């Protein structure tokens, strides 16, 4: 298996998605993986299926799922957040390919941007997580 990584990106909030991708790309590039494949989907709810396609393709050692869900006036937020998180975890457990949850789950746009700052950046954090888990997978598979 090659040392390739995929970014699956929910584009519902395009400006936030771009910043998440930029952060993830920077971390992957610093780790020697400058060209992750990027797969866009409409929103966070579609991320698990995109992650499944990427993981099952056999082309990637890790998949970072990126996107944002901002609470609205209905319970839609809870359903999308819960199912996106469960689905992404499910893909990782079923395929053995590390899948990081880089989805902002926030109350407001201000909170979203605060989680894309210098101290904490959800895109960078997701890329670091997938790098660490991919390395752990290799280390544990080596006798």
C-alpha positions, 0 to 999 in steps of 0.5 A: 500500500502506498503512503497516500492520504485522502481528505474527504470534505463536506463543502456545505460551509465552503469558507470553513471547508477551505480553511480545514483543508488548508490546515490538513494539507499543511500538516501532511506536507510537513510530514512528507505527504504534500499531495493528498487526494481531496474528495468533496461531498455536499456536507458532513452527513455524506462524509462516512460514505466518502470515507468508506469509498476512499478506505475500501479503494486500497489507495490510502493509509489514512482518511481525514474527514473535514467539514462543519455543522453549525446548530440551527433552530431544529434537531437536524444538527444533532442527527447530522453530528451524531451520524457523521461521527458514528459513520466515520468511526464505523468506517475506520473500525470496519476497514482498519484504515484510520479515519479522523473526525475533523468536523467542527460541531459548533453553535455559531460561525464564531465558534467555528472560526475560533476552532481554526485558529493558532492554538487549535485548528480542527483541520490540522488536528485531524491530519495529525490524528490520521498520521499517528494512527497510520503510523501505529497501524504500520508499527503494530503490523510489523513483527 
